Amino acid sequence: MTSLQKPDRVLSREAEWAALAQFVRHPDPSLRLGVVSGRRRVGKSFLLRAFTEATGGLYVSAVAEEAVVPARRRLAAEIARYAGIGPDLVADASWESLLSTAIELTARHGAGGAPGAFVIDELPYWIAHSPELPGLLQLLYDQSQAGQGAAGGGRVIVCGSAMSVMNELLSGTKALRGRAAIDMRLHPFDLDTTARHWGIDDPAAALGVHAILGGAPGYRRLSNAEPPRTSAELGDWAAATVLDPRQALFSGSEAEYLLREDPKFTGSALHYAIINAVANGATSPAKIGGLLEQPRSALARPVDALVSAGYLRHDTDPLWERRPVITVADPIIRFHNLITVPQRDLVETGQSREAWRRSRPTFAARVLGPHFESCARSWLRARADPALRGEAGLVTSTVVNDRKGQAKHEIDVVALDKRSGRAHISFIGEAKATLTRRGTADLDRLDRLKALLAEHGHDTTSSVLALFSTEGFRPDLVDAARRRGDVLLVDLPTLLGASDPPVVPGFTGA
């Protein structure tokens, strides 16, 4: 049995490809089911098409607002093409018969002596008019487990972008609960992969594009303008794409599209209002309720639903468990609310460059800055030397109280392992996307934060102190870091993997 090689055109996704390959090549002789989900534009279809091709399987995508009879006939045509038979032989078959036939064919005719994947993409479109489909897959699965039926050793993967529908497939008493061998949620590209995908060599330009659009690879095809080669070109690129109402990448059109892609939220003014409130800085249920003039208790369920569907992120400060942090998951929605909406008159009258000029302070402070902090945390989780995290199981942000100064200080990046209320903190970092290089005053602030955490009873004896900067570091700070040996200086090229891990001479690890 040959191995399944990931093609070069599929950037990153090594872990996802390996999980799919393991799923298909598993020795179980019975039918196996898998679920793949993720927001629009993250590359689910691209990945699954490539995987289906590699396994010699069958890929079919449901179509929005397609009636049940045309949907069945289109599936029948794909099955006939795969089997090399006339389409009339299966044209009027039932859903059960079509699914059974597709599973049987792909189980027997996959590449390299293994089953081929039978992929149903955008399954929620079919469920809208044929809600029995998950139940039919359950029936075929149960029959196969009992040694009955024709499904045999088939491998079925269902996929969708409507997260509320996909989340419910495996929940509660739903038909497929307990039957799926994989439940994979595909995430956007990280900063480094996004830069490679767009062909951007300049780290600052790559960070700007990533801050506006996030890492969803599907946006590359929607852009009619060449990617910015330098950070100085970012404004012209934004004016020609996300700030141009005539373009498909216009933030208003895309935000509307994303917010309406899930049938559970279509037309819900309250859900849209919550997302807009969070995009404008309401990070807790109390703050959201204040902006919307709604009691906090009335917002709990809609906020939870938006989190479950992937529109919002809900994190809890590990050092202050009663401090929720709610943020918008899609960067382009954040950009739309903070940049496009306040400049709507200029944008709609063709003055996009002026709109960008006026918005640059807001973009730097409320879009680029928070996004750079997020990239710093992502780098520590996935790309940095694991020794920097030590035994920490969590990388996040937090706040610490200064009891003497009666103030709260935010910490952008912290790695910790919490046990019985006391945390062992192995990493304390600040991320600054400002126009100035960082100096020793920033290191003094980190020392103060470390001391405050210790005053609260947390173990900081082996904490690494780190400064992340978009503009680099002053010589006095570099010299201080070299002398101390417990300080990391991380610049943009390092975040993009263009330079070696920034362990200064003398650094001994956490």
C-alpha positions as CSV (number, residue, x, y, z in Angstrom):
1,M,0.0,0.0,0.0
2,T,1.6,3.3,-1.2
3,S,1.9,6.3,1.0
4,L,-0.3,9.4,0.3
5,Q,2.1,12.2,-0.6
6,K,0.8,15.8,-0.1
7,P,1.1,17.7,-3.3
8,D,3.3,20.8,-3.4
9,R,0.4,23.0,-4.3
10,V,-1.1,22.4,-0.9
11,L,0.7,24.8,1.4
12,S,1.2,23.9,5.0
13,R,-1.7,21.5,6.2
14,E,0.8,18.7,7.1
15,A,-1.0,17.7,10.2
16,E,-4.4,17.8,8.5
17,W,-3.2,15.8,5.5
18,A,-1.6,13.2,7.8
19,A,-4.9,12.8,9.8
20,L,-6.9,12.4,6.6
21,A,-4.4,9.8,5.3
22,Q,-4.5,7.9,8.5
23,F,-8.3,7.9,8.3
24,V,-8.4,6.5,4.8
25,R,-5.6,4.0,5.3
26,H,-7.0,2.6,8.6
27,P,-7.2,-1.2,8.4
28,D,-10.8,-1.3,9.6
29,P,-12.7,-3.3,6.9
30,S,-16.0,-1.5,7.7
31,L,-17.3,1.9,6.6
32,R,-15.6,4.9,8.3
33,L,-17.0,8.4,8.5
34,G,-15.2,11.7,8.9
35,V,-16.3,15.3,9.4
36,V,-14.4,18.4,8.2
37,S,-15.6,21.9,8.9
38,G,-14.3,25.5,8.8
39,R,-15.3,29.0,7.9
40,R,-15.7,30.1,4.3
41,R,-12.4,30.8,2.4
42,V,-10.1,28.7,4.7
43,G,-9.3,26.2,1.9
44,K,-11.4,23.2,2.8
45,S,-12.5,22.5,-0.7
46,F,-9.0,22.9,-2.1
47,L,-7.5,20.5,0.5
48,L,-10.3,17.9,0.0
49,R,-10.1,18.0,-3.8
50,A,-6.4,17.4,-3.6
51,F,-6.8,14.6,-1.1
52,T,-9.6,13.0,-3.1
53,E,-7.4,13.0,-6.2
54,A,-4.5,11.5,-4.3
55,T,-6.7,8.6,-3.0
56,G,-8.4,8.0,-6.3
57,G,-11.7,8.8,-4.8
58,L,-14.8,10.8,-5.7
59,Y,-15.5,14.5,-4.8
60,V,-18.9,16.1,-5.1
61,S,-20.0,19.5,-3.9
62,A,-23.5,20.5,-3.0
63,V,-24.9,23.7,-4.5
64,A,-26.8,26.4,-2.6
65,E,-30.5,26.6,-3.4
66,E,-30.4,23.6,-5.6
67,A,-33.6,21.6,-5.5
68,V,-33.5,17.9,-4.4
69,V,-34.1,16.3,-7.8
70,P,-31.3,18.3,-9.6
71,A,-29.0,17.6,-6.6
72,R,-29.6,13.8,-6.8
73,R,-29.1,13.8,-10.6
74,R,-25.9,15.7,-10.3
75,L,-24.6,13.3,-7.8
76,A,-25.7,10.5,-10.1
77,A,-23.8,12.1,-13.0
78,E,-20.6,12.3,-10.8
79,I,-20.9,8.7,-9.8
80,A,-21.4,7.6,-13.5
81,R,-18.4,9.6,-14.6
82,Y,-16.3,8.0,-11.8
83,A,-17.5,4.5,-12.7
84,G,-17.2,5.1,-16.5
85,I,-20.9,4.2,-17.1
86,G,-23.8,6.0,-18.7
87,P,-25.5,8.5,-16.5
88,D,-28.9,7.1,-17.3
89,L,-28.2,4.0,-15.3
90,V,-28.4,5.8,-12.0
91,A,-30.1,9.1,-12.9
92,D,-33.3,8.5,-10.9
93,A,-31.9,6.6,-8.0
94,S,-32.8,7.5,-4.4
95,W,-30.4,9.2,-2.0
96,E,-29.8,5.8,-0.2
97,S,-29.0,4.1,-3.4
98,L,-26.7,6.8,-4.6
99,L,-24.8,7.0,-1.4
100,S,-24.4,3.3,-1.2
101,T,-23.2,3.1,-4.8
102,A,-20.6,5.9,-4.3
103,I,-19.3,4.3,-1.2
104,E,-19.0,0.9,-2.7
105,L,-17.3,2.2,-5.8
106,T,-14.7,4.3,-4.0
107,A,-14.0,1.5,-1.5
108,R,-13.0,-0.8,-4.4
109,H,-11.3,1.6,-6.8
110,G,-9.1,3.7,-4.7
111,A,-5.4,4.3,-5.5
112,G,-2.6,2.1,-4.3
113,G,-4.9,-0.8,-3.1
114,A,-6.6,1.3,-0.4
115,P,-10.1,2.8,-0.4
116,G,-10.6,6.1,-2.1
117,A,-12.2,9.0,-0.2
118,F,-15.8,9.8,-1.0
119,V,-16.1,13.5,-0.2
120,I,-19.4,15.4,0.1
121,D,-18.5,19.1,0.3
122,E,-21.0,21.7,1.6
123,L,-23.3,19.1,3.0
124,P,-25.5,21.7,4.7
125,Y,-26.9,22.7,1.3
126,W,-28.3,19.2,0.8
127,I,-29.5,18.9,4.4
128,A,-31.6,22.0,3.8
129,H,-33.9,20.1,1.4
130,S,-33.0,16.5,2.4
131,P,-32.7,16.4,6.2
132,E,-32.6,12.6,6.1
133,L,-29.1,12.4,4.7
134,P,-27.2,12.1,8.0
135,G,-29.7,9.4,9.0
136,L,-29.0,7.5,5.8
137,L,-25.2,7.7,6.4
138,Q,-25.9,6.4,9.9
139,L,-27.9,3.5,8.4
140,L,-25.1,2.6,6.0
141,Y,-22.5,2.9,8.7
142,D,-24.5,0.6,11.1
143,Q,-25.1,-1.9,8.4
144,S,-21.4,-2.0,7.5
145,Q,-20.5,-2.5,11.2
146,A,-22.9,-5.4,11.3
147,G,-21.4,-7.0,8.2
148,Q,-24.4,-6.1,6.0
149,G,-25.0,-4.0,3.0
150,A,-22.6,-3.0,0.2
151,A,-20.8,-0.1,1.9
152,G,-17.9,-2.3,2.9
153,G,-14.6,-0.5,3.6
154,G,-15.7,2.8,2.3
155,R,-14.3,6.1,3.6
156,V,-16.8,9.0,3.6
157,I,-15.9,12.6,4.5
158,V,-18.6,15.2,4.8
159,C,-17.7,18.9,4.9
160,G,-19.4,22.3,5.3
161,S,-19.0,26.0,6.1
162,A,-22.2,26.5,8.0
163,M,-20.7,25.9,11.4
164,S,-24.0,25.7,13.3
165,V,-25.1,22.8,11.1
166,M,-21.7,21.0,11.1
167,N,-21.4,21.3,14.9
168,E,-24.8,19.7,15.3
169,L,-24.0,16.7,13.1
170,L,-22.1,15.0,16.0
171,S,-24.0,16.5,19.0
172,G,-26.6,15.1,21.3
173,T,-28.9,12.5,19.8
174,K,-28.0,13.4,16.2
175,A,-27.6,10.5,13.7
176,L,-23.8,10.6,13.3
177,R,-22.9,11.1,17.0
178,G,-20.3,8.4,18.0
179,R,-19.8,7.3,14.4
180,A,-17.3,9.8,13.0
181,A,-13.6,8.8,13.3
182,I,-12.4,12.3,12.6
183,D,-13.9,15.7,13.4
184,M,-11.5,18.2,11.9
185,R,-11.9,21.9,11.9
186,L,-9.7,23.7,9.4
187,H,-8.2,27.0,10.5
188,P,-6.8,29.9,8.5
189,F,-3.1,30.1,7.6
190,D,-0.6,31.5,10.0
191,L,1.4,34.6,9.2
192,D,4.3,32.8,7.6
193,T,2.1,30.6,5.3
194,T,0.0,33.6,4.3
195,A,3.1,35.5,3.2
196,R,4.2,32.6,1.0
197,H,0.6,32.1,-0.3
198,W,0.4,35.8,-1.4
199,G,4.1,35.9,-2.5
200,I,4.9,38.7,-0.2
201,D,8.6,38.9,0.8
202,D,8.4,42.0,3.0
203,P,7.5,41.0,6.6
204,A,5.7,44.3,7.4
205,A,3.6,44.1,4.3
206,A,2.7,40.5,5.1
207,L,1.7,41.5,8.6
208,G,-0.6,44.2,7.2
209,V,-2.4,41.9,4.8
210,H,-2.7,39.3,7.5
211,A,-4.2,41.9,9.9
212,I,-6.8,42.9,7.3
213,L,-7.8,39.6,5.9
214,G,-6.5,37.0,8.3
215,G,-5.1,33.7,6.9
216,A,-8.0,32.6,4.8
217,P,-6.3,31.6,1.5
218,G,-9.5,32.0,-0.6
219,Y,-9.1,35.8,-0.5
220,R,-6.0,35.6,-2.8
221,R,-8.3,34.7,-5.8
222,L,-10.6,37.6,-5.1
223,S,-7.9,40.3,-5.2
224,N,-7.6,42.2,-8.5
225,A,-4.6,44.2,-7.3
226,E,-1.0,43.0,-7.0
227,P,-0.1,42.2,-3.4
228,P,1.9,45.0,-1.6
229,R,5.6,44.5,-1.9
230,T,6.4,46.9,1.0
231,S,4.5,48.3,3.9
232,A,4.4,51.7,2.1
233,E,2.3,50.0,-0.6
234,L,-0.2,48.6,1.9
235,G,-2.5,51.7,1.7
236,D,-2.7,51.6,-2.1
237,W,-3.5,47.9,-2.0
238,A,-6.2,48.4,0.7
239,A,-7.7,51.3,-1.3
240,A,-7.9,49.1,-4.4
241,T,-9.4,46.1,-2.7
242,V,-11.0,46.1,0.7
243,L,-12.0,49.8,0.5
244,D,-13.3,49.7,-3.1
245,P,-17.1,48.9,-3.2
246,R,-16.6,47.8,-6.8
247,Q,-14.3,44.9,-5.8
248,A,-15.3,41.4,-4.6
249,L,-12.8,41.9,-1.8
250,F,-14.6,45.0,-0.5
251,S,-14.9,44.6,3.3
252,G,-18.5,45.5,3.4
253,S,-19.5,42.9,0.9
254,E,-17.4,40.2,2.4
255,A,-18.5,41.0,6.0
256,E,-22.1,40.7,4.9
257,Y,-21.4,37.5,3.1
258,L,-19.7,35.9,6.1
259,L,-22.5,37.0,8.5
260,R,-25.2,35.5,6.2
261,E,-23.5,32.2,5.3
262,D,-24.9,30.3,8.3
263,P,-28.7,29.7,8.1
264,K,-29.0,29.9,11.8
265,F,-28.2,33.6,11.9
266,T,-29.7,34.9,8.6
267,G,-31.8,37.9,9.3
268,S,-31.0,38.1,13.0
269,A,-30.5,41.7,13.9
270,L,-29.5,40.9,17.5
271,H,-26.7,38.6,16.3
272,Y,-25.4,41.2,13.9
273,A,-25.5,43.8,16.6
274,I,-23.5,41.7,19.0
275,I,-20.8,41.1,16.4
276,N,-20.6,44.8,15.6
277,A,-20.4,45.6,19.4
278,V,-17.5,43.2,19.9
279,A,-15.7,44.5,16.8
280,N,-16.0,48.0,18.3
281,G,-14.3,47.0,21.5
282,A,-16.9,45.3,23.7
283,T,-15.0,42.4,25.1
284,S,-17.3,41.1,27.8
285,P,-21.0,40.3,28.1
286,A,-21.4,43.3,30.4
287,K,-19.8,45.7,27.9
288,I,-21.9,44.2,25.0
289,G,-25.0,44.7,27.0
290,G,-24.1,48.2,27.8
291,L,-23.7,49.1,24.1
292,L,-26.9,47.4,23.1
293,E,-28.9,48.4,26.1
294,Q,-29.7,44.8,26.8
295,P,-29.4,42.9,30.1
296,R,-26.4,40.6,30.3
297,S,-28.6,37.6,30.9
298,A,-30.4,38.1,27.6
299,L,-27.2,37.9,25.7
300,A,-25.7,34.7,27.0
301,R,-27.4,32.3,24.5
302,P,-26.9,34.4,21.4
303,V,-23.2,35.0,22.3
304,D,-22.7,31.3,22.9
305,A,-24.3,30.5,19.6
306,L,-22.0,33.0,17.8
307,V,-19.0,31.5,19.5
308,S,-20.0,27.9,18.6
309,A,-20.5,29.0,15.0
310,G,-17.1,30.5,14.7
311,Y,-18.1,34.2,14.5
312,L,-16.7,35.1,17.9
313,R,-13.9,33.9,20.1
314,H,-14.6,33.5,23.9
315,D,-11.5,33.2,26.1
316,T,-11.1,33.2,29.8
317,D,-8.1,34.8,31.5
318,P,-6.4,31.9,33.2
319,L,-5.2,34.0,36.1
320,W,-8.6,35.7,36.5
321,E,-11.2,33.1,35.6
322,R,-14.1,35.5,35.9
323,R,-12.7,37.8,33.3
324,P,-14.0,36.8,29.9
325,V,-12.4,38.1,26.7
326,I,-14.6,38.1,23.6
327,T,-13.2,39.0,20.2
328,V,-14.3,38.8,16.6
329,A,-12.9,35.8,14.8
330,D,-12.8,37.2,11.3
331,P,-10.2,40.0,10.8
332,I,-12.1,41.4,7.8
333,I,-15.2,41.9,9.9
334,R,-13.1,43.8,12.5
335,F,-11.5,45.8,9.7
336,H,-14.9,46.6,8.2
337,N,-16.4,47.9,11.5
338,L,-13.3,49.9,12.6
339,I,-12.1,51.3,9.3
340,T,-14.7,51.0,6.5
341,V,-17.8,52.0,8.4
342,P,-16.5,55.2,10.0
343,Q,-15.3,56.3,6.5
344,R,-18.3,55.1,4.6
345,D,-19.0,58.4,2.9
346,L,-15.5,58.7,1.5
347,V,-15.4,55.0,0.5
348,E,-18.7,55.2,-1.3
349,T,-17.7,58.3,-3.3
350,G,-14.5,56.8,-4.6
351,Q,-12.1,58.5,-2.1
352,S,-10.7,55.2,-0.7
353,R,-7.1,56.6,-0.5
354,E,-8.3,59.5,1.6
355,A,-10.3,57.0,3.8
356,W,-7.2,55.0,4.4
357,R,-5.2,58.1,5.2
358,R,-7.7,59.2,7.8
359,S,-7.9,55.7,9.3
360,R,-4.2,54.9,9.6
361,P,-4.1,55.8,13.4
362,T,-7.1,53.6,14.1
363,F,-5.6,50.8,11.9
364,A,-2.3,50.9,13.8
365,A,-3.8,51.0,17.3
366,R,-6.9,48.8,17.0
367,V,-6.2,46.5,14.1
368,L,-2.5,46.0,13.5
369,G,-1.5,46.2,17.2
370,P,-3.9,43.6,18.5
371,H,-3.2,41.4,15.5
372,F,0.5,41.5,16.1
373,E,0.0,40.4,19.7
374,S,-2.1,37.5,18.4
375,C,0.7,36.6,15.9
376,A,3.2,36.6,18.8
377,R,1.1,34.2,20.8
378,S,0.7,32.0,17.7
379,W,4.5,32.0,17.1
380,L,5.2,30.9,20.7
381,R,2.6,28.1,20.4
382,A,3.6,26.6,17.1
383,R,7.0,27.8,15.9
384,A,9.3,28.7,18.8
385,D,11.6,26.3,20.5
386,P,9.5,24.3,22.9
387,A,12.1,25.0,25.6
388,L,10.8,28.6,25.7
389,R,7.5,27.4,27.0
390,G,8.9,24.9,29.4
391,E,6.1,22.8,31.0
392,A,3.5,25.4,30.2
393,G,0.3,24.0,28.7
394,L,-1.3,27.4,27.8
395,V,-0.2,30.4,25.8
396,T,-2.5,33.4,26.2
397,S,-2.8,37.0,27.4
398,T,-3.7,38.2,30.9
399,V,-3.8,41.1,33.2
400,V,-2.1,41.7,36.5
401,N,-3.1,44.0,39.3
402,D,-0.7,46.5,40.8
403,R,-2.0,46.8,44.3
404,K,0.3,49.6,45.3
405,G,-0.3,51.6,42.1
406,Q,-4.0,50.7,42.0
407,A,-3.8,49.8,38.3
408,K,-4.2,46.9,36.0
409,H,-1.4,46.0,33.5
410,E,-2.1,43.9,30.4
411,I,0.4,41.2,29.4
412,D,0.3,40.4,25.7
413,V,2.0,37.0,25.8
414,V,2.2,34.6,28.8
415,A,2.9,30.9,28.9
416,L,1.8,29.1,32.1
417,D,0.8,26.0,33.8
418,K,-1.8,26.6,36.5
419,R,-2.1,24.2,39.5
420,S,-4.4,24.8,42.5
421,G,-4.8,28.5,41.9
422,R,-1.0,29.1,41.6
423,A,0.5,29.3,38.2
424,H,4.0,28.4,37.1
425,I,4.8,31.1,34.5
426,S,7.6,30.3,32.0
427,F,7.2,33.1,29.5
428,I,6.2,36.8,29.9
429,G,6.1,38.9,26.7
430,E,5.1,42.2,25.3
431,A,4.3,42.8,21.6
432,K,4.6,46.3,20.2
433,A,3.5,47.3,16.6
434,T,4.6,50.9,16.9
435,L,6.8,53.2,14.8
436,T,9.7,53.2,17.3
437,R,12.3,50.6,18.2
438,R,12.0,49.1,21.7
439,G,14.5,50.1,24.4
440,T,15.5,49.3,27.9
441,A,12.4,51.0,29.3
442,D,10.3,48.2,27.8
443,L,12.6,45.6,29.6
444,D,12.1,47.5,32.8
445,R,8.3,47.2,32.4
446,L,8.7,43.4,31.9
447,D,10.7,43.2,35.1
448,R,7.9,45.0,36.9
449,L,5.3,42.7,35.5
450,K,7.3,39.7,36.5
451,A,7.6,41.1,40.0
452,L,3.8,41.8,40.2
453,L,3.0,38.2,39.2
454,A,5.3,36.9,41.9
455,E,3.6,39.2,44.4
456,H,0.3,37.5,43.5
457,G,1.8,34.1,44.4
458,H,2.7,32.9,41.0
459,D,6.1,31.1,40.3
460,T,8.2,33.3,38.0
461,T,11.6,32.1,39.0
462,S,12.4,30.6,35.6
463,S,10.4,33.0,33.4
464,V,11.7,34.1,30.1
465,L,11.1,37.8,29.3
466,A,10.4,38.6,25.7
467,L,9.9,41.7,23.6
468,F,8.2,41.4,20.1
469,S,8.6,44.4,17.9
470,T,7.7,45.3,14.3
471,E,10.5,48.0,14.2
472,G,13.3,46.2,15.9
473,F,15.4,47.1,19.0
474,R,17.7,49.8,20.2
475,P,21.4,48.9,20.8
476,D,21.1,49.5,24.6
477,L,18.3,46.9,24.8
478,V,20.3,44.4,22.7
479,D,23.3,44.8,25.0
480,A,21.1,44.4,28.1
481,A,19.6,41.2,26.6
482,R,23.1,39.8,25.9
483,R,24.3,40.5,29.4
484,R,21.3,39.0,31.2
485,G,20.7,35.8,29.2
486,D,17.0,35.6,30.2
487,V,15.6,37.9,27.5
488,L,14.3,37.2,24.0
489,L,14.1,39.9,21.3
490,V,11.7,38.8,18.5
491,D,11.4,40.8,15.3
492,L,9.1,40.4,12.3
493,P,11.4,38.3,10.2
494,T,11.6,35.9,13.1
495,L,7.8,35.6,13.3
496,L,7.8,34.7,9.6
497,G,10.5,32.1,10.0
498,A,13.1,34.1,8.0
499,S,15.7,34.1,10.7
500,D,16.9,31.7,13.4
501,P,15.1,31.5,16.7
502,P,16.1,34.6,18.6
503,V,17.8,33.1,21.6
504,V,20.4,35.7,22.7
505,P,23.9,34.5,23.6
506,G,23.9,33.1,27.1
507,F,20.2,32.2,27.1
508,T,19.7,28.9,28.9
509,G,16.0,28.3,28.4
510,A,13.0,28.1,30.7
